[in-house]
Amino acid sequence: MTQTAADAQLETLPAGALSPLRIPVFRSIWIASAVSNFGALIQSVGAAWMMTSIATSVDMVALVQASVTLPLMMLSLVAGAVADSVDRRKVMLTSQVFMFLASIGLTVCAWSGLLTPWLLLFFTFSIGCGTAFNAPAWQAAVGDMVPRSHIAPAIALNGMAFNVARSVGPAIGGAIVAAFGAAAAFTVNAFSYIALITVLGRWRPAPVAHALPREALHLAIASGIRYVWMSPAIRKVLYRGLIFGVGASAVSALMPLIAKHLIGGGPVIYGVLLGAFGIGAVVGGMNLARLKLKYSTENIVRWSSAIYAIAVVGVGLSRFLPITALALAVAGATWVVVLSVFNVAVQLSAPRWVVARALSLYQMFTFGGMAAGSWMWGVIADAHSVSFPLFLSAGVLLVSAAVGLWRPLFQAEELNLAPARNFTTPETAVPIESRSGPIVISVEYKIREEDIAEFLAVMNERGRIRRRDGARNWVLLRDLGDPNLWIERFSTPTWLDYIRHNNRLTHDDANFLRRLRELHQGVGAPTVRRLIERPTDVLPTGTDVVEEDLAEPVTDPTRSS
């Protein structure tokens, strides 16, 4: 079945929790990823417990978690730009092969007795680098595999696959470490990459036709940052993800110490605690769709963060395994709910051309918060006790919940970010190439006095959209001789940038453009002039045309400027 046929079939079905598994490619990669998740969780148990054996300070144990999450912050921008510019299958395949080789190196060093604390951190950091490149490509590819209406259950399924592994993998990892040592856990992880590498190697997605040349890497990074920064819906998720990541990281970073010092157990108990956290996460993932039907995005995040804080306090107070396991299960459920809601909100708030970069920035903020939090909580635990940083992290989680009262999250499901596709590259009287520029655009509106207040409100949003999509030096001018004449002016570096700017218009964006044209009282559509800057001492090659003859007004009222 082709992807188009699968999409058409799925659009006629309700977006149930398992509906994305009807698409063969998603199902295959999902299963292979679940296997890889098992290996990763088993390896994490081995790495954390190995560090407790070879390190002399408590903060080195917390650095194991930080070494995995830090690359997600450092490399997110580059990884997102690559995932938006290059075949995502190739990005995922390359990342998996790199992680496989790093895991082989870790395994060899562990079996040969050469592993030191810093060498262990080097290998876990390397695996984190592979994860950093794989994550935005895989998450963005979900939207390419399934229809928009099924993105939320697909993301929930990804979270469920990870947390099923989390519920069972750590317990298995603890048993393997207890019976055979940490090196055996590293070996299992190395073999777990083979299934996913095989599936990705066999996958042959339909080639994507690009109407415009790909942006250079540095320009793609810049446009991704600009888009996210100028998108309030995404920006709010980043702030909340950062705060939540700092607070929520304490449990994962200090889990070995919770098992060892608060409960008084060994690697098996550590695996049991991780398993309890994972079981709770599975329960949370299975109920996410039901929660989204009943409550708003903001209410889900706010109350889940508050409940997570209460659970963390319970972990810090408890000295009994059943109570600690129950508190961790609650923490796991709220953990996966919050992160899944954040992920869905970002995916549904960004169009496909920039979604990987938006996800990578979300990843950078959230996992950057986790990396900083993991290190910070480890240092505090080393100076005080294991319980003290848990109580502090609960306070941070409550702050995350309280921020929602001030800056609530948007309902991203209501956005229509499909390309408007109403722009046709205009013909020009002056010969022009894609690299020609700078290009200056002016749009002239005739606005009645009684409509000025609404015009300014709509134009304020239009200016944000212009700048978000790449316009520079955007200004709004009023003619002193004709008070009804308003001129919108902006520039782009090149003609290609101007075309790219207009092709980024979405259906939601077009609503503002449509309203501006309704407010325009002039004859026909607003007059659009396209001009190119030229030095006065050099004439354009092959032409003597002056700048005023550059462009004709756009007369099609449905066409974007």
C-alpha positions as CSV (number, residue, x, y, z in Angstrom):
1,M,0.0,0.0,0.0
2,T,1.4,3.4,-0.9
3,Q,1.6,6.1,1.7
4,T,-1.1,8.1,-0.1
5,A,-3.5,5.2,-0.1
6,A,-2.8,4.5,3.6
7,D,-3.5,8.1,4.4
8,A,-6.8,8.1,2.5
9,Q,-7.9,5.0,4.3
10,L,-6.9,6.3,7.7
11,E,-8.7,9.7,7.2
12,T,-12.0,7.8,7.0
13,L,-11.3,6.1,10.4
14,P,-11.4,7.6,13.9
15,A,-8.0,8.5,15.3
16,G,-7.9,5.7,17.8
17,A,-4.9,4.8,20.0
18,L,-3.7,2.0,17.6
19,S,-4.8,3.4,14.2
20,P,-1.3,4.5,13.0
21,L,-0.2,0.8,13.2
22,R,-2.3,0.2,10.1
23,I,0.4,1.9,8.1
24,P,3.1,-0.8,7.4
25,V,6.1,1.4,7.4
26,F,5.2,3.1,10.7
27,R,4.4,-0.3,12.2
28,S,7.7,-1.8,11.1
29,I,9.8,1.1,12.4
30,W,7.8,1.3,15.6
31,I,8.4,-2.4,16.4
32,A,12.1,-2.1,15.6
33,S,12.4,1.1,17.7
34,A,10.7,-0.7,20.6
35,V,13.4,-3.4,20.4
36,S,16.1,-0.7,20.3
37,N,14.4,1.0,23.3
38,F,14.8,-2.2,25.3
39,G,18.5,-2.2,24.6
40,A,18.9,1.4,25.4
41,L,17.2,1.0,28.8
42,I,19.2,-2.1,29.6
43,Q,22.4,-0.2,28.8
44,S,21.3,2.8,30.9
45,V,21.0,0.5,33.9
46,G,24.5,-1.0,33.2
47,A,26.1,2.4,32.7
48,A,24.6,3.9,35.9
49,W,25.5,1.0,38.0
50,M,28.9,0.6,36.5
51,M,29.6,4.3,37.4
52,T,28.6,3.6,41.1
53,S,31.3,0.9,41.0
54,I,34.2,2.8,39.4
55,A,33.5,6.4,40.4
56,T,34.5,8.0,43.7
57,S,31.9,10.8,43.8
58,V,28.1,10.9,43.7
59,D,27.9,13.6,41.1
60,M,29.7,11.3,38.5
61,V,26.7,9.0,38.7
62,A,24.3,11.9,37.9
63,L,26.6,12.8,35.0
64,V,25.8,9.5,33.3
65,Q,22.2,10.8,32.7
66,A,23.6,14.3,31.8
67,S,26.0,12.8,29.2
68,V,23.1,11.3,27.3
69,T,20.9,14.4,27.4
70,L,23.5,17.1,26.9
71,P,24.1,16.2,23.2
72,L,20.3,16.7,22.7
73,M,20.8,20.3,23.7
74,M,24.1,20.9,21.9
75,L,23.3,19.3,18.5
76,S,19.6,19.9,18.3
77,L,19.7,22.9,15.9
78,V,22.0,21.2,13.5
79,A,20.1,17.9,13.7
80,G,16.8,19.6,13.0
81,A,18.1,21.5,10.0
82,V,19.6,18.3,8.6
83,A,16.3,16.4,9.1
84,D,14.4,19.2,7.3
85,S,16.9,19.3,4.4
86,V,18.0,15.7,3.9
87,D,16.2,12.4,3.4
88,R,15.1,11.6,6.9
89,R,15.5,7.9,6.4
90,K,19.2,8.4,5.6
91,V,19.6,10.6,8.7
92,M,18.0,7.9,10.9
93,L,20.0,5.1,9.3
94,T,23.3,7.0,9.7
95,S,22.5,7.8,13.4
96,Q,21.6,4.2,14.2
97,V,24.8,2.9,12.6
98,F,26.9,5.5,14.6
99,M,25.2,4.4,17.9
100,F,25.8,0.8,17.0
101,L,29.5,1.4,16.6
102,A,29.7,3.4,19.8
103,S,27.9,0.6,21.7
104,I,30.4,-1.9,20.3
105,G,33.3,0.2,21.5
106,L,31.7,0.5,25.0
107,T,31.1,-3.2,25.1
108,V,34.7,-4.1,24.1
109,C,36.2,-1.7,26.7
110,A,33.9,-3.0,29.4
111,W,34.8,-6.7,28.8
112,S,38.5,-5.9,28.5
113,G,38.5,-4.0,31.9
114,L,39.7,-0.7,30.2
115,L,36.6,1.3,31.2
116,T,37.2,4.4,33.4
117,P,34.6,6.9,34.6
118,W,35.5,9.4,31.9
119,L,35.7,6.8,29.1
120,L,32.2,5.6,30.2
121,L,31.0,9.1,29.9
122,F,32.6,9.5,26.5
123,F,30.7,6.5,25.1
124,T,27.4,7.5,26.7
125,F,27.9,11.0,25.3
126,S,28.6,9.5,21.8
127,I,25.4,7.5,22.0
128,G,23.6,10.6,23.0
129,C,25.0,12.4,19.9
130,G,23.5,9.7,17.7
131,T,20.2,10.0,19.6
132,A,20.3,13.8,19.1
133,F,20.4,13.4,15.3
134,N,18.0,10.5,15.2
135,A,15.3,12.0,17.4
136,P,14.1,15.0,15.2
137,A,14.3,13.0,12.0
138,W,12.2,10.2,13.5
139,Q,9.7,12.5,15.2
140,A,9.3,14.6,12.0
141,A,9.0,11.5,9.9
142,V,5.9,10.5,11.9
143,G,4.1,13.3,10.3
144,D,5.2,12.1,6.9
145,M,4.0,8.5,7.6
146,V,0.6,9.3,9.1
147,P,-2.1,11.9,8.4
148,R,-2.2,15.0,10.6
149,S,-5.3,13.8,12.4
150,H,-3.4,10.7,13.5
151,I,-0.2,12.4,14.6
152,A,-1.2,12.6,18.3
153,P,-1.9,8.8,18.6
154,A,1.3,8.0,16.6
155,I,3.3,10.1,19.1
156,A,1.5,8.4,22.0
157,L,2.4,5.1,20.5
158,N,6.1,6.1,20.3
159,G,5.9,7.1,23.9
160,M,4.2,3.9,24.8
161,A,6.9,1.8,23.0
162,F,9.6,3.6,24.9
163,N,7.8,3.3,28.2
164,V,6.9,-0.4,27.7
165,A,10.6,-0.8,27.4
166,R,11.1,1.4,30.4
167,S,8.7,-0.8,32.5
168,V,10.4,-4.1,31.6
169,G,13.9,-3.2,30.3
170,P,15.3,-1.8,33.6
171,A,14.2,-4.8,35.5
172,I,15.8,-7.1,32.9
173,G,18.8,-4.8,32.9
174,G,19.1,-5.0,36.7
175,A,18.9,-8.8,36.5
176,I,21.5,-8.9,33.7
177,V,23.9,-6.6,35.7
178,A,23.4,-8.6,38.9
179,A,24.0,-12.0,37.2
180,F,26.6,-11.2,34.5
181,G,27.8,-7.6,35.0
182,A,27.4,-4.3,33.3
183,A,29.4,-5.5,30.2
184,A,26.6,-8.0,29.4
185,A,24.1,-5.2,29.4
186,F,26.2,-3.2,27.0
187,T,26.4,-6.3,24.7
188,V,22.6,-6.6,24.7
189,N,22.2,-3.0,23.7
190,A,24.7,-3.3,20.8
191,F,22.7,-6.2,19.3
192,S,19.4,-4.2,19.7
193,Y,20.3,-1.8,17.0
194,I,20.4,-4.5,14.3
195,A,16.6,-4.8,13.8
196,L,16.1,-1.0,13.3
197,I,19.1,-0.7,11.0
198,T,17.7,-3.5,8.9
199,V,14.2,-2.0,8.7
200,L,15.6,1.4,7.8
201,G,17.9,-0.1,5.2
202,R,14.9,-1.8,3.5
203,W,12.6,1.2,3.6
204,R,12.2,3.0,0.3
205,P,10.0,6.1,0.9
206,A,8.6,7.9,-2.2
207,P,11.0,10.6,-3.2
208,V,9.9,14.1,-2.2
209,A,10.0,16.7,-5.0
210,H,11.4,20.0,-3.9
211,A,10.1,23.0,-5.9
212,L,12.9,25.2,-4.5
213,P,16.6,24.5,-3.8
214,R,17.4,23.4,-0.3
215,E,18.6,26.1,2.0
216,A,22.3,26.1,3.1
217,L,22.7,24.5,6.6
218,H,23.4,27.8,8.3
219,L,20.5,29.5,6.6
220,A,18.2,26.6,7.5
221,I,19.2,26.9,11.1
222,A,18.6,30.6,11.1
223,S,15.2,30.2,9.5
224,G,14.2,27.6,12.0
225,I,15.2,29.7,15.0
226,R,13.4,32.7,13.4
227,Y,10.2,30.7,12.8
228,V,10.1,29.3,16.3
229,W,10.9,32.6,18.0
230,M,8.2,34.4,16.0
231,S,5.6,31.7,16.8
232,P,4.0,32.2,20.2
233,A,2.4,28.8,20.3
234,I,5.8,27.0,20.0
235,R,7.7,29.5,22.1
236,K,5.4,28.9,25.1
237,V,6.1,25.1,24.8
238,L,9.8,25.7,24.9
239,Y,9.7,27.7,28.1
240,R,7.5,25.2,29.8
241,G,9.6,22.3,28.5
242,L,12.8,23.9,29.9
243,I,11.3,24.4,33.4
244,F,9.7,21.0,33.4
245,G,12.9,19.3,32.2
246,V,14.9,20.8,35.1
247,G,12.4,19.7,37.7
248,A,11.5,16.3,36.3
249,S,15.2,15.2,35.7
250,A,15.8,14.7,39.4
251,V,14.1,11.3,39.5
252,S,15.9,9.8,36.6
253,A,19.3,11.3,37.6
254,L,19.1,10.2,41.2
255,M,17.4,6.8,40.7
256,P,20.5,4.7,41.4
257,L,21.0,6.7,44.6
258,I,17.3,6.4,45.6
259,A,17.7,2.6,45.2
260,K,21.0,2.5,47.1
261,H,20.6,5.0,49.8
262,L,16.9,5.6,50.4
263,I,15.7,2.0,49.9
264,G,19.0,0.2,50.7
265,G,18.9,-2.1,47.6
266,G,21.2,-3.1,44.8
267,P,20.9,-3.3,41.0
268,V,17.8,-5.5,41.0
269,I,16.0,-2.9,43.2
270,Y,17.2,-0.2,40.9
271,G,15.7,-2.0,38.0
272,V,12.4,-2.5,39.9
273,L,12.2,1.2,40.6
274,L,12.8,2.1,37.0
275,G,10.2,-0.6,36.0
276,A,7.7,1.1,38.3
277,F,8.3,4.4,36.7
278,G,7.9,2.8,33.2
279,I,4.7,1.0,34.1
280,G,3.2,4.3,35.2
281,A,4.4,5.9,31.9
282,V,2.6,3.1,29.9
283,V,-0.6,3.8,31.9
284,G,-0.2,7.5,31.2
285,G,0.4,7.0,27.5
286,M,-2.6,4.7,27.2
287,N,-4.9,7.4,28.8
288,L,-3.5,10.4,26.9
289,A,-6.1,10.3,24.1
290,R,-8.9,10.2,26.7
291,L,-7.4,13.1,28.6
292,K,-7.1,15.2,25.4
293,L,-10.8,14.6,24.7
294,K,-11.8,15.9,28.1
295,Y,-9.3,18.6,29.0
296,S,-7.4,21.4,27.3
297,T,-3.7,21.2,26.6
298,E,-2.9,23.7,29.3
299,N,-5.0,21.9,32.0
300,I,-3.4,18.5,31.2
301,V,0.2,20.0,31.5
302,R,-0.6,22.1,34.6
303,W,-2.2,19.3,36.7
304,S,0.2,16.6,35.5
305,S,3.1,18.8,36.6
306,A,1.6,19.4,40.0
307,I,0.9,15.7,40.5
308,Y,4.5,14.9,39.4
309,A,5.7,17.3,42.2
310,I,3.6,15.5,44.8
311,A,4.9,12.1,43.7
312,V,8.6,13.3,43.9
313,V,8.0,14.5,47.4
314,G,6.7,11.0,48.2
315,V,9.8,9.4,46.8
316,G,12.0,11.7,48.9
317,L,10.1,10.9,52.1
318,S,9.6,7.1,51.6
319,R,12.0,4.4,52.8
320,F,9.8,1.5,51.8
321,L,10.0,-0.1,48.4
322,P,6.2,-0.4,47.7
323,I,5.5,3.2,48.6
324,T,8.5,4.4,46.5
325,A,7.4,2.3,43.6
326,L,3.9,3.6,43.7
327,A,5.1,7.2,43.8
328,L,7.4,6.5,40.9
329,A,4.5,5.0,38.9
330,V,2.6,8.2,39.4
331,A,5.6,10.2,38.4
332,G,6.1,8.1,35.3
333,A,2.4,8.5,34.2
334,T,2.6,12.3,34.5
335,W,6.0,12.4,32.9
336,V,4.9,10.7,29.7
337,V,1.7,12.7,29.6
338,V,3.5,16.1,29.8
339,L,6.2,15.2,27.3
340,S,3.8,13.7,24.8
341,V,1.5,16.8,25.0
342,F,4.5,19.1,24.5
343,N,5.6,17.0,21.5
344,V,2.2,17.0,19.9
345,A,1.8,20.7,20.5
346,V,5.1,21.5,18.7
347,Q,4.3,19.2,15.8
348,L,0.8,20.6,15.3
349,S,2.1,24.2,15.6
350,A,4.7,24.0,12.8
351,P,4.3,23.4,9.1
352,R,6.0,20.4,7.5
353,W,8.9,22.4,6.0
354,V,10.2,23.5,9.5
355,V,8.8,20.8,11.8
356,A,12.1,19.0,12.5
357,R,13.8,22.3,13.4
358,A,10.9,23.2,15.7
359,L,11.1,19.8,17.3
360,S,14.9,20.0,17.7
361,L,14.5,23.4,19.5
362,Y,11.9,21.9,21.8
363,Q,14.3,19.0,22.3
364,M,17.1,21.4,23.0
365,F,15.2,23.3,25.6
366,T,13.6,20.3,27.4
367,F,16.6,18.0,27.3
368,G,18.9,20.9,28.0
369,G,16.9,21.5,31.1
370,M,17.2,17.8,32.0
371,A,21.0,17.9,31.4
372,A,21.4,20.9,33.6
373,G,19.0,19.6,36.2
374,S,20.7,16.2,36.3
375,W,24.1,17.8,37.0
376,M,22.6,20.3,39.5
377,W,20.7,17.7,41.5
378,G,23.7,15.4,41.6
379,V,25.9,18.2,43.0
380,I,23.2,19.0,45.6
381,A,22.9,15.4,46.6
382,D,26.6,15.1,47.0
383,A,26.7,18.1,49.3
384,H,23.5,17.3,51.3
385,S,21.4,14.2,50.9
386,V,19.4,12.3,48.3
387,S,16.1,13.5,49.6
388,F,16.9,17.3,49.6
389,P,17.3,17.7,45.8
390,L,14.1,15.8,45.3
391,F,12.2,18.3,47.4
392,L,13.8,21.2,45.5
393,S,12.8,19.6,42.2
394,A,9.2,19.3,43.3
395,G,9.3,23.1,43.9
396,V,10.5,23.6,40.3
397,L,7.7,21.4,39.0
398,L,5.2,23.5,40.9
399,V,6.7,26.6,39.3
400,S,6.2,25.0,35.9
401,A,2.5,24.4,36.7
402,A,2.1,28.0,37.9
403,V,3.6,29.5,34.7
404,G,0.5,28.1,32.9
405,L,-1.7,30.5,34.8
406,W,0.3,33.4,33.3
407,R,1.1,32.0,29.8
408,P,-1.3,29.1,28.9
409,L,-0.5,26.8,26.1
410,F,-2.4,27.0,22.8
411,Q,-4.8,24.4,21.4
412,A,-2.6,23.5,18.4
413,E,-5.2,21.1,17.0
414,E,-7.2,24.1,15.9
415,L,-4.5,25.4,13.6
416,N,-4.5,24.7,9.8
417,L,-0.8,24.9,8.7
418,A,-1.2,23.2,5.4
419,P,0.5,25.3,2.6
420,A,-1.9,27.8,1.1
421,R,-0.2,27.3,-2.3
422,N,-1.8,30.5,-3.8
423,F,1.4,32.1,-5.0
424,T,2.6,32.1,-8.5
425,T,6.1,33.4,-9.3
426,P,5.5,36.7,-11.1
427,E,7.0,37.6,-14.5
428,T,9.4,40.5,-14.4
429,A,10.2,43.1,-17.1
430,V,13.7,43.2,-15.9
431,P,15.8,40.0,-16.3
432,I,16.4,38.5,-12.8
433,E,18.0,35.4,-11.4
434,S,17.4,33.5,-8.2
435,R,20.4,35.0,-6.5
436,S,19.6,38.6,-7.6
437,G,18.8,41.0,-4.8
438,P,18.2,42.6,-2.4
439,I,14.5,42.6,-3.3
440,V,12.3,45.3,-1.8
441,I,8.5,44.8,-1.8
442,S,5.8,47.4,-1.1
443,V,2.1,46.8,-0.9
444,E,-0.3,49.8,-1.0
445,Y,-3.6,49.7,0.8
446,K,-6.5,52.3,0.8
447,I,-8.1,52.2,4.3
448,R,-11.1,54.1,5.5
449,E,-10.7,56.1,8.7
450,E,-13.2,54.0,10.6
451,D,-11.3,50.8,9.6
452,I,-7.9,51.9,10.8
453,A,-8.0,50.3,14.2
454,E,-8.9,46.9,12.8
455,F,-6.4,47.3,10.0
456,L,-3.5,48.0,12.4
457,A,-4.5,45.0,14.5
458,V,-4.5,42.7,11.5
459,M,-1.4,44.2,10.1
460,N,0.4,43.7,13.4
461,E,-0.2,40.0,13.0
462,R,0.7,40.1,9.3
463,G,4.0,41.7,10.2
464,R,4.8,39.0,12.6
465,I,4.1,36.4,9.9
466,R,6.2,38.2,7.4
467,R,9.2,38.4,9.7
468,R,8.7,34.8,10.8
469,D,8.8,33.6,7.2
470,G,12.0,35.5,6.3
471,A,11.1,39.1,5.6
472,R,13.6,41.7,6.7
473,N,13.1,45.4,7.6
474,W,9.4,45.1,7.7
475,V,7.7,48.5,8.3
476,L,4.2,50.0,7.9
477,L,4.0,53.5,6.5
478,R,1.2,56.1,6.2
479,D,1.2,58.7,3.4
480,L,1.2,62.2,4.8
481,G,-0.5,63.6,1.7
482,D,-3.2,60.9,1.5
483,P,-4.2,59.8,5.0
484,N,-6.1,56.8,3.5
485,L,-2.9,55.4,1.9
486,W,-0.9,52.9,3.9
487,I,2.2,51.1,2.6
488,E,3.6,47.8,3.8
489,R,7.3,47.5,3.0
490,F,9.9,44.7,3.6
491,S,12.9,43.2,1.9
492,T,14.5,39.8,1.2
493,P,18.1,39.1,0.5
494,T,17.5,37.5,-2.9
495,W,14.7,36.8,-5.4
496,L,14.8,33.1,-4.3
497,D,14.3,34.2,-0.7
498,Y,11.3,36.2,-1.8
499,I,9.8,33.2,-3.6
500,R,10.6,31.0,-0.6
501,H,9.0,33.5,1.7
502,N,5.7,33.4,-0.2
503,N,5.6,29.6,-0.5
504,R,5.7,29.4,3.3
505,L,2.2,30.9,3.6
506,T,-0.3,28.6,5.4
507,H,-4.1,28.5,5.4
508,D,-4.2,30.2,8.8
509,D,-1.8,32.9,7.6
510,A,-4.0,33.5,4.5
511,N,-6.9,34.4,6.7
512,F,-5.1,37.6,7.7
513,L,-4.2,38.4,4.1
514,R,-7.8,37.9,3.1
515,R,-9.0,40.3,5.8
516,L,-6.5,42.9,4.7
517,R,-7.9,42.7,1.2
518,E,-11.4,43.1,2.5
519,L,-10.4,46.2,4.3
520,H,-8.7,47.6,1.2
521,Q,-11.0,50.2,-0.4
522,G,-9.0,50.9,-3.5
523,V,-9.8,49.8,-7.1
524,G,-8.9,46.1,-7.4
525,A,-6.4,44.3,-5.2
526,P,-3.7,46.2,-3.2
527,T,-1.0,47.4,-5.5
528,V,2.2,45.3,-5.1
529,R,5.6,46.7,-6.3
530,R,8.6,44.5,-6.5
531,L,11.9,46.3,-6.8
532,I,15.6,45.4,-6.7
533,E,18.3,47.5,-5.1
534,R,21.0,48.6,-7.5
535,P,24.1,50.7,-7.0
536,T,24.0,54.0,-8.9
537,D,27.4,53.6,-10.5
538,V,26.8,50.2,-12.2
539,L,24.1,49.5,-14.7
540,P,22.5,46.0,-14.7
541,T,24.1,43.8,-17.5
542,G,22.1,43.8,-20.7
543,T,19.5,46.4,-19.7
544,D,19.0,50.1,-19.4
545,V,15.7,49.9,-17.6
546,V,15.3,52.2,-14.5
547,E,14.0,50.8,-11.2
548,E,10.5,52.3,-11.5
549,D,9.7,50.0,-14.4
550,L,10.5,46.9,-12.4
551,A,7.1,45.3,-11.6
552,E,3.4,45.2,-12.3
553,P,0.7,45.2,-9.6
554,V,-0.8,41.9,-8.6
555,T,-4.4,41.9,-9.8
556,D,-5.4,38.4,-8.7
557,P,-7.1,38.9,-5.3
558,T,-6.4,35.3,-4.2
559,R,-2.7,35.6,-4.9
560,S,-0.2,36.2,-2.0
561,S,2.2,39.0,-2.1
